[in-house]
Amino acid sequence: MLQHLVQIIDQKSIYTISEEKINHYNKILSDQLSEIKMEITGMEAMFGLRFNIPANAPLSPKTAILQLERDIKALKKDIHSIKNDLSVCQDIAMLKSYLKTYRIARSYDEDFWYPFT
């Protein structure tokens, strides 16, 4: 529709368009602008969710890269922890010792559903 409006309004006819038509075109353009802004907001929200960027953080390549670097650091830490756990599991004596001291952590759900335990 925007392209259609641009074709209709050329230099020759711009001075002969009625006030009513101009208001009508402005309304259409305003509605289109609102739709585009909503689309952009939706895309920004999806981008933020996909790349774990907080909703209140400004979206920019710098923000995305910083979050990516944090995620990489966290993953490297997890990998190191998993490798450490695997090395413990390789040694039966260490595994038995670890299992004797291991306690299953209570989850938030348990605290919520069973607050008096």
N, C-alpha and C positions, 0 to 999 in steps of 0.2 A: 504494500500500500504506500509506503514511504516513497518508493521509486516512482510510483504512479503520480503522487502529488508533485514531485519534483518535475516530472515531465509536463504536468498541467501548468505549473506556475513558471512561465518564462518571462523574460524582460519586457516583452511587448504587452502581455496581458496582466502584468502585476498591478498596473495603475487602474485597470478597469474591474478588478475583482471587488465584489461587494463586501461590506463589513461582515455580513452574515456568513459568507463563504470563508473569509479569513478566520473568523471565530470557529467555524466548523473544522477547518484545516488545523488550527491550533489545538482544538480538542482532540482530534485524531493523533496528532503528533505528541501531545501530552500523554495520552493513553499508551502510545507506543513506548514512550520514554519510561513510563512507570513499569511496563512489562519488561523492558530491557533491564531496568534496575533490579527488578525481582529475580530475573534470570541470573544476573551477575551475583547477587547475594546468595542465591542457591548454589551456584558454582563455587563461590568462595567457601561456603560452609562445607560442601562435599570435599573440596581440596583440603581444608583444615582437618576434617575428620580422617581423610585418607592418610595424611602425613603427620597426624598427631600434633597439630598446631592448636594451641588453646584458642578458644573463641574470641577472647579479648586481645589476642596478639595481632599486630598488623600483618597482613599477608604481603610478603615480598620475597624475592629470591633469597635475600639474606636470612630472613626468618626460617624459610624452608631449609636452607643449608645448615643453619645452627641446629634445628631440630633433627635433621638427618645425622649430623655429627654426634648429637647426644644419643640418638638411637644406636648408632654404630658403637659408641663407647659402651653402652649398656649391653649390647649383644656380645661384644668382646669379653666383658666381665662375666656374662652368663656362660660363654664358651669356656672360659678359664675355670669357672666353678664346676662345670660338667666334666671337664677333663680331670679335674682334681677328684671329683666323685668317682670317675671311672678308674683312676689309679688306686683309690681306696678299695674298690670292688675287686681289683685284680689280686690283691693280697688278702687271703682268707682270714688271717689273724687280725688284720686291720679292720676288715669288714665286720667280723664278730664283735670286736671292741666298739666299733661305731654303732652297731645295731643295739648294743646293750645300753648305750647312753641316749639313743635317739628317742625323742618325744614328738608325737604328732601335735602340731600347733592347732589351737582352736581357731576356727574360722569366725568371721563376723556373723555369719548365719547362725552358728551355734549360740553365740552370745545373744543374738536377737530373739531367737525362738526359745531358748532355755536360760533366761537371765538369772535364775535362782539356783543354779547348780554349783 
